[in-house]
Amino acid sequence: MAEFIVDETIVKAGSEYVWLWVAIEPKDKAILALNVSKERNMFVAERFVAGLVKAHGKHAVSTDGGTWYPQACRFLKLKHHIHSSLEKSLIERTMQYIKDRTESFDDYFPCRIKNCNLKHIINWLRLFIDYHNNEIKMLK
């Protein structure tokens, strides 16, 4: 693995909006990690990228222009660069794929818990990652 391609997007969970953080690897397009948070800042970005490093080792990080990423990478002593057009295309397609699936999930199983801790969403996303990555392996 040469690098992590990382991005975040906003998704609706019940009546509130949360940030969905995603990391993929460019060669196989496997989803390396997903997380959700109620905030988007350098501390959340650093915690997300640190989890990637812990699970997959140190690699360069490719991101969009979010100011929180360079700071997080500097803190973690990782090389950082802005997405190339290919990397941007890969992560944006992955994000749209995930959003398409989570929107239908929320339609049929909406979150009704006030001040939800997002645990059930994270559990569903973990199941989704396993399914997605296994499908990629079977296509090879």
ChimeraX attribute file (.defattr): number of C-alpha atoms within 10 A of each C-alpha:
attribute: neighborCount
match mode: 1-to-1
recipient: residues
	/A:1	12
	/A:2	11
	/A:3	18
	/A:4	26
	/A:5	25
	/A:6	25
	/A:7	24
	/A:8	21
	/A:9	15
	/A:10	15
	/A:11	17
	/A:12	16
	/A:13	22
	/A:14	16
	/A:15	11
	/A:16	12
	/A:17	13
	/A:18	17
	/A:19	17
	/A:20	23
	/A:21	21
	/A:22	23
	/A:23	27
	/A:24	22
	/A:25	19
	/A:26	17
	/A:27	10
	/A:28	12
	/A:29	16
	/A:30	19
	/A:31	21
	/A:32	18
	/A:33	20
	/A:34	20
	/A:35	18
	/A:36	23
	/A:37	18
	/A:38	13
	/A:39	13
	/A:40	18
	/A:41	14
	/A:42	18
	/A:43	14
	/A:44	19
	/A:45	24
	/A:46	20
	/A:47	13
	/A:48	21
	/A:49	25
	/A:50	18
	/A:51	13
	/A:52	18
	/A:53	15
	/A:54	9
	/A:55	11
	/A:56	12
	/A:57	11
	/A:58	19
	/A:59	16
	/A:60	15
	/A:61	21
	/A:62	23
	/A:63	23
	/A:64	18
	/A:65	12
	/A:66	15
	/A:67	11
	/A:68	16
	/A:69	26
	/A:70	23
	/A:71	17
	/A:72	22
	/A:73	20
	/A:74	12
	/A:75	12
	/A:76	15
	/A:77	12
	/A:78	16
	/A:79	14
	/A:80	19
	/A:81	16
	/A:82	16
	/A:83	19
	/A:84	12
	/A:85	8
	/A:86	10
	/A:87	20
	/A:88	18
	/A:89	12
	/A:90	18
	/A:91	26
	/A:92	15
	/A:93	12
	/A:94	19
	/A:95	20
	/A:96	12
	/A:97	11
	/A:98	18
	/A:99	17
	/A:100	11
	/A:101	13
	/A:102	20
	/A:103	15
	/A:104	11
	/A:105	15
	/A:106	15
	/A:107	11
	/A:108	9
	/A:109	12
	/A:110	14
	/A:111	18
	/A:112	10
	/A:113	11
	/A:114	9
	/A:115	8
	/A:116	13
	/A:117	12
	/A:118	16
	/A:119	10
	/A:120	11
	/A:121	18
	/A:122	16
	/A:123	11
	/A:124	12
	/A:125	20
	/A:126	15
	/A:127	11
	/A:128	17
	/A:129	17
	/A:130	13
	/A:131	11
	/A:132	15
	/A:133	15
	/A:134	12
	/A:135	12
	/A:136	13
	/A:137	10
	/A:138	7
	/A:139	6
	/A:140	6
